[in-house]
């Protein structure tokens, strides 16, 4: 497994753990978005930050199939 996949799966496992404790999905998702934005703000200059936010906003994503009983 490459480093990007490992990071993604480690974070997803932690998120699933939080959701098992019946925390609101919206609270968990908002926290992840806030952390991501602060990391981008810290790492990128203003132009690159705006570019990555635009890409994030415009990127189409598929929802998880919760009918399977799991998010992955």
Secondary structure, 3 states (H helix, E strand, C coil): CCHHHHHHHHHHHHHHHHHHCCCCHHHHHHHHHHHHHHHHHHHCCHHHHHHHHHHHHHCCCCCCCHHHCCCC
